[in-house]
Amino acid sequence: METVALSGANGLDLLTGHPFQPSPFPNPADALRSLDVVESCLTAMTDLPRREMEVCARVLLCQTALGISLSLEISEESVRTYRTRAYRRLGIGGVRELWMWYLNLWYLWQLDMRAMGSANRTLGACEPTLFSTRN
């Protein structure tokens, strides 16, 4: 019995009978790829003060208050204060809500960047769905 290896776009073409098309939607795994990505998104899409944005970016990347204080060279109490202020400003109550808020924001940011890159491109008939913690 022979095994046929199907890999890449050509393998998908053979299996489905349709040419491989990359997804028109951004990959959410890219949202938390690096501190630069998170900070760029927060800077472009929010009006958070700089320190609150820096603290939120590091919270999103699972840094502790001590780790954030060391990387920003501020006290742990300042980290907690900036985090509390940012949460109040954003209308959220914790890290889980911060993640959901950020994923929605990042998704919109990616769609905006794609729209600027190709103004005439449309996403087709289906509407993208935002990430949500509520049903």
Order of alpha helices (4+ residues) and beta strands (2+ residues): alpha-alpha-alpha-alpha-alpha-alpha
